[in-house]
């Protein structure tokens, strides 16, 4: 097709690009009211006669379905889709709103250099878009955020385009072997393995910001702990450095800084929470690995340190978290099954031994239920004092109980599996050796939160034992 040709109600004005999902054109509608003028749009055309396979057709349909259900000022608005059988061939067309501006890749190639303030503003706008996409039910994952698909328009307007790789998170999660979508340097390991989530897009957004700062593909930058080394860049502001550090983590679980909070931090509306920076791990860490552990920026756990005292406060998780809901459902299922067994045996007049056989299972279910209730509703406070030793208290509905242990009787603190599994994965918790007991805390916290608490306790214990 050539400039000036007509397809449907649109006249082709300029070719913008081409790829597996077809050619993209700047077009002008010829069907609008002459009194209001002819409107510009972007038309993506897939010619089946030129397609290299059905994957392009699948991506084309995917973009249509994605745009139909999206409504955000930073995302092109769906206008129309139709089939065209002129000139003896079959073509499919998607018309969408023309977003103002140029791709970041093109601007950088033309020699434009971006200040840190401009990069922070672009990343904040992308965070707003990611916050919207993750708020949908089910969430939508773009899967190909890179400088080619981010436009910068007048007055700093940022747009995210090309949703041909977009897919609902729930659908993709059920098909981990889905076709790999993405651009080298801008996709994390979890996406390479076919298990992309909303946190995968955070990596792409941060890598795009890193491209603007370093003027290079993030894959070409030096690595530290398997992620781009930010120390190779000129000194960054705390806000931008905090978001990049979180979102460029190779471990998806560590990309836990929510986009809404990131947007507020980048715009200076929320101060950067003070992370807990740990000293290098010594013999306290199994395997002797060095490194540092820190709480996520949005963690509600509080760690207070003094010359002789360490205080760790874990607030109740509530029922709204996945851990609480999953663990609560498991407990209800367990107790329901044991109850059905017990009362069925009693109703059928089974020997007493059959009823007594269920007692250990009742005990396990009640213990699990108590553990879930404590995690969901109890406030946990752990105090380590050089003189008085360990004091652990849990308060549930205004009532609580405490445990005490002399400092000399404290043993190793490790992360272990809890008895509860959610979607086949065990929940994790901390186990602290306190004399002859093993105190369990932190069920439902993220791995990073548990690791930060563990590192603090072990560092304190190492200092005490000197």
Secondary structure as GFF3:
##gff-version 3
##sequence-region A 1 466
A	DSSP	beta_strand	6	7	.	.	.	ID=ss1
A	DSSP	beta_strand	10	19	.	.	.	ID=ss2
A	DSSP	beta_strand	22	29	.	.	.	ID=ss3
A	DSSP	beta_strand	40	47	.	.	.	ID=ss4
A	DSSP	alpha_helix	54	68	.	.	.	ID=ss5
A	DSSP	beta_strand	78	84	.	.	.	ID=ss6
A	DSSP	three_ten_helix	86	88	.	.	.	ID=ss7
A	DSSP	beta_strand	91	96	.	.	.	ID=ss8
A	DSSP	beta_strand	102	103	.	.	.	ID=ss9
A	DSSP	alpha_helix	104	109	.	.	.	ID=ss10
A	DSSP	alpha_helix	116	135	.	.	.	ID=ss11
A	DSSP	beta_strand	140	141	.	.	.	ID=ss12
A	DSSP	beta_strand	150	152	.	.	.	ID=ss13
A	DSSP	three_ten_helix	154	156	.	.	.	ID=ss14
A	DSSP	beta_strand	158	160	.	.	.	ID=ss15
A	DSSP	beta_strand	167	168	.	.	.	ID=ss16
A	DSSP	alpha_helix	169	174	.	.	.	ID=ss17
A	DSSP	alpha_helix	189	192	.	.	.	ID=ss18
A	DSSP	alpha_helix	198	214	.	.	.	ID=ss19
A	DSSP	three_ten_helix	218	220	.	.	.	ID=ss20
A	DSSP	beta_strand	223	224	.	.	.	ID=ss21
A	DSSP	beta_strand	227	228	.	.	.	ID=ss22
A	DSSP	three_ten_helix	230	232	.	.	.	ID=ss23
A	DSSP	alpha_helix	238	247	.	.	.	ID=ss24
A	DSSP	three_ten_helix	252	254	.	.	.	ID=ss25
A	DSSP	alpha_helix	259	266	.	.	.	ID=ss26
A	DSSP	beta_strand	302	305	.	.	.	ID=ss27
A	DSSP	beta_strand	309	314	.	.	.	ID=ss28
A	DSSP	alpha_helix	322	347	.	.	.	ID=ss29
A	DSSP	alpha_helix	352	357	.	.	.	ID=ss30
A	DSSP	alpha_helix	359	377	.	.	.	ID=ss31
A	DSSP	beta_strand	379	385	.	.	.	ID=ss32
A	DSSP	beta_strand	389	396	.	.	.	ID=ss33
A	DSSP	beta_strand	399	405	.	.	.	ID=ss34
A	DSSP	three_ten_helix	407	409	.	.	.	ID=ss35
A	DSSP	beta_strand	410	422	.	.	.	ID=ss36
A	DSSP	beta_strand	425	434	.	.	.	ID=ss37
A	DSSP	beta_strand	437	441	.	.	.	ID=ss38
A	DSSP	alpha_helix	447	464	.	.	.	ID=ss39
###
